[in-house]
């Protein structure tokens, strides 16, 4: 497993989206998309590239089907 997969910011767990963005502008565009979907986002520089980390707290779980 890639050591970059998980990072903690302010004691909160964030997951890397798996992409290496060549420019900060590209990473910021992706950040905007994630924020539009109610994710918390962090953009982190890494060896000349940029990584995007996200997290979202589940507030509702919908269960379909009859109980077993």
N, C-alpha and C positions, 0 to 999 in steps of 0.2 A: 504494500500500500504506500502511496506517495505521502511523504511526511507533511506535505502542504495541504492535505485534504481537510484537516480540522485546525481551526485557530480559535483562541478565546480572546474576546474583547470585553472589558468590563465584567469579567466573570460569566460571560454568556458564550455559548458554543455556536460557532458559525461554520458552515461548510463551504468549501471551494466549489465553484461551478464547473471546474475542470478545464477552463479555457485560459490560455495565456494571451493577453491582449498586447499588441505591439505598441499601441499608443494609449496615453491616458484618456484622450478623447473617446476612443472606442470603449474603454472600460467604463467611462462615465455615462456613455449612451446606454450600455447594458445595465448599469446601476439604475438609471432612470426607468428602464423597463421593469426591473424587479420591484422598485418602489411603487410603481403603478399597480403591482399585484400584491401589495401589502407585505413585502419582505423588508426586514432590516438589512442594510447593505454596508459593507466596508470594502473600499478599494485600496489595495496594498501594492506598492512597488516591489518588484522582485527581479533582481539581476537584469535590469534594463527593460523588463516587461511589467505588466500590471495584472494582478490577480483580483478577482471579485469573489468576496465571501458573503454568503446570505444566511439568514435565519428567519423563520416565521413560526410564531406560536399558534398552535392549533387551538381554536376557541370553540369549535363545534364539530362533533363527530356524527355523521349521518349513517345509520345502519339500516340496510335494506333486507327484506326477507323476514320469514317467521323465526322466532326464537327456537333454539334447539333444546 
